């Protein structure tokens, strides 16, 4: 089974992420995952867009009330 990155389409081969030849992908089982670079990029995007939880919102509203 070949591991292939969902985002950049590179494959895990010989201990590193490489761009595949088309012949390497035909008639093979492919497992989709993220390569290290795409995973870091995806996590940074999620962290940047995440909304604060309800506890954080309550604390902020209390700060506004008492200042």
N, C-alpha and C positions, 0 to 999 in steps of 0.2 A: 504494500500500500504506500502511495506517495503522499506526503504532506505538502499542501499547496496553500499559500497565503490568499485569503479572501480578497484582499485589497489590491496588492501589487502583482498577484499571480505568480510570484516566484515559488520555487519548490525547494524542499530541504534535501540536499544531496551531498554526500561525502562530508558531513559535518558543517555545512554552511548553506546559506540561502542563495540560490542561483536562478537566473532566468532560464526556463526550459526550452528545449527544442520541441517542436510539435510531435515528433516521433516518440518522445519520452512520455507523452500524455495519452496516446491512443491505446485503447483496450487495457487500461490500467485502473485499479481502484484508487480513488483520490479522496483523501481526508482533508477537509478544509479547516484552517486555523489562521492565526495571525503571525507574521514574522515579527522579530523583535522590534524593528524600526516602526512598523505599522501599529504594533500594539502600544508602544510609547506614545505615538502620535494620537491614537484613538483615545487613550486614557487622558491625555492632556486636553483634548477636545471635550471629553465628558466632564472633567473637573472645571473647565472654564464655563460650561453652560449649566452646571447643576444649580438647582434652586436651594436656598437654605431651608432647613427643616423647620417644623413648627416651633420647636423650643427656641431656636435662634430668632424667629420672628417675634415671639413673645418677649424675649429679653430686649430686643431692639425697641419694641413698642413701649415697654416699661421705662427704658432709658429716656425716650422722648417725653413721657409723661412727667418725669421727675426732674427734667432739666429746663 
